[in-house]
Structures are given as structure tokens and as C-alpha cells.
Amino acid sequence: MRAAIDAAGRVVIPKPLRDALGLTAGQPVEVVERDGHLEIAPAPTPMHLVDEGDGVAAVTDTEMPTLTAELVRDVLEQSRR
């Protein structure tokens, strides 16, 4: 797919690609140059480790949606395409 860079240096990621990657408006992304190409990827979720006595848990630093069975099914379905 082709996209154009506007005068401010912005590129619109085509909707089919945003949908396929689960990218949403306002979501932070990382942009890097690698081997002469631009790579755009969702930014990792900031986390820290918490000792819970019987083990260590990774806890997000930001509010995350509740993981539901429906969400898991949707992700599995998308990954099978």
C-alpha cells in the first residue's frame, strides 16, 4: 500500500493496516529506521515487577482493558487469518 507524507511530515497508515495491527487513534507507536526502511510498531506497555510473596508479577503502569473471553477469542480469530 502506498501513503504520502504531508508538509508536516505526517503519514496516514491505511485503515486495513491499522485494523490488522489493532492500532487506534492516539496510540503511541515507535518509529525506527532499519536497513533503509521505516518500521512502525505499537509502543510496548510500560510495566514494573511486583513481588507478591509466592512469585513476581508484571504490573502495567497504565490502565488496561479487562481481559475477557470474548477479547481472547477475537485475538485468536485475527491471528488465524
C-alpha positions in Angstrom: 0.0 0.0 0.0 1.2 3.5 -0.7 0.8 6.5 1.5 2.0 10.1 1.1 4.0 12.3 3.6 2.3 15.7 4.1 4.2 19.0 4.6 4.3 18.4 8.4 6.0 15.0 7.9 2.9 13.0 8.8 1.9 9.7 7.2 -1.6 8.2 7.4 -1.4 4.5 7.9 -4.1 2.9 5.7 -7.1 1.7 7.6 -6.7 -2.0 6.6 -3.2 -2.0 8.1 -4.4 -0.2 11.3 -7.2 -2.7 11.7 -4.9 -5.7 11.1 -2.4 -4.5 13.7 -5.0 -3.2 16.2 -3.7 0.4 16.0 -6.1 3.1 17.3 -6.1 6.9 17.2 -3.8 8.4 19.8 -2.0 5.1 20.5 1.8 5.6 20.9 3.9 3.9 18.3 7.7 3.5 17.9 9.2 4.6 14.6 12.7 3.4 13.7 14.9 3.3 10.7 16.3 -0.2 9.9 18.2 -1.1 6.8 17.0 1.9 4.9 13.3 1.3 5.8 11.0 2.8 8.3 9.4 0.5 10.8 6.3 1.5 12.8 5.2 -0.7 15.7 2.9 -0.3 18.7 4.9 1.0 21.6 5.4 -1.5 24.4 3.2 -1.2 27.5 5.3 0.2 30.4 5.4 -2.3 33.3 7.2 -2.9 36.5 7.7 -6.1 38.6 6.0 -6.6 41.9 6.9 -9.3 44.4 3.7 -11.0 45.5 5.3 -13.3 48.1 4.7 -16.5 46.2 6.1 -15.1 42.9 6.7 -12.0 40.9 4.1 -10.4 38.7 4.5 -7.8 35.9 2.1 -4.9 36.5 1.3 -2.3 33.9 1.9 1.4 34.7 -1.2 2.4 32.8 -4.9 1.4 32.9 -5.5 -1.7 30.6 -8.8 -3.1 29.4 -10.1 -6.2 31.3 -9.2 -9.4 29.6 -12.4 -11.2 28.7 -13.1 -14.5 26.9 -14.6 -12.5 24.0 -11.4 -10.5 23.6 -9.3 -13.6 23.7 -11.5 -15.2 21.0 -11.2 -12.1 18.8 -7.4 -12.1 19.1 -7.2 -15.8 18.3 -9.5 -15.4 15.3 -7.4 -12.5 14.0 -4.2 -14.4 14.4 -5.6 -17.4 12.4 -6.3 -15.2 9.3 
